[in-house]
């Protein structure tokens, strides 16, 4: 079974991130992802960037991923 730490490493390996938090039970995961790659993109486009970073793992290993994507500026303003 895949762990939240593995999902975090997959995301970090696939894209430049300033901050990543992942929690979950091995099937369903929640993530907070902060990346400059999200600048100028709508939420749907930001999520697509993450899905691209995860590639086939989204179909094969990760059954559900709920994510909050933020630019560094949005993260700093929290």
N, C-alpha and C positions, 0 to 999 in steps of 0.2 A: 504494500500500500504506500502511496506517495505521501510525503509529509509536507506541512506548510513550509518548512525550511528548504525543501527541494524546489517547491514552486517559486519561492523567493529567488533561489539561485538561478533557476531557468529564466526568470524575468530579467535579472541583472545581467546574465550572460547574453541575452538577446537584444538588449537596448541600454542606452546610457540613462542611468537613474541617479537622482540625488538622494532618494529615500524610498524604501520599500518595506512594508509591513504585510505579512500574510498570516492568517489564522484559518483554521478549518479542521475537519474531522477525517480527512483522507479521501473524501468524495466531493464534499462541498467546501469551497474556499472563499474567503473574503480578503481583499487586498486594498491597500492604500499605496498608490504609486505616484511619485513626484518626479517629473522629468521635463527638461527644457524641450524635449522632442514634442511636447504637447502644445507649445506656444503657437497661437494662431489657428489651432484646430478646434472643431466642435467636439463635444463629448463622444459622439459616435466614431469620429475619426481617431480620437485618442484611444478608444477601446480597440479599434482596429490595429493600431500600432502595437498594443500589448498582445493581441491575438497573433499577429505576425511574429512577434518575438517568441511566443510559445509554440508556434507551428503545429505540427501533428500531435503534440502532447495534449492539445485541447480536445482532440477526438479520442485519443488512446489512453491517457492517464488521468486527465483532469475532467471530471464530469460536469462540474458547475463552478463558475468563478464570478463572483460579484465584486466589482471593483469601483473604487473612487479614484479618479485620475485628477491630478492637480499639476499646474505649472509651479515652478519655484516661487513665483510671486504670490500665487494663491495660497501655497503652503505657508509662506512667511506671514501672511495676513491672518492666519487662523488664530 
